Amino acid sequence: MSEAVETNKSGLMVGLLLGGAIGAVTSLLIAPKAGAKLRQDLWNTYQTWLDKTSQIASTLTNKTDEVVSKMSDKTEDIVSTVSDKANDLVDTVKENKQLVADSVQAAKTTFQNNQH
């Protein structure tokens, strides 16, 4: 995916998480409850959001690791392919160099034989 799409998705996730957290806290504060019950509800909501945030962070870390691994593999493949092609090119140049040298030697010998 493009970087812009990934940025939009991450922005949407942050917005959803933040909006959900604000909505949950607001609903807890507005509801008529005793202080102890309200504190317990706030604590439970905090724990829930902490767990969800940890899960999302873990998922993002895993996905990032996967992408890095794939990129590393692709880079190694590209380097290997380029190296192989470069070696093939060097071999071709060496073969052609030898063919040219042989042709020059043959032409030189023919020229010298025609001079006598």
Secondary structure, 3 states (H helix, E strand, C coil): CCHHHHHHHHHHHHHHHHHHHHHHHHHHHHCCCCHHHHHHHHHHHHHHHHHHHHHHHHHHHHHHHHHHHHHHHHHHHHHHHHHHHHHHHHHHHHHHHHHHHHHHHHHHHHHHHHHC
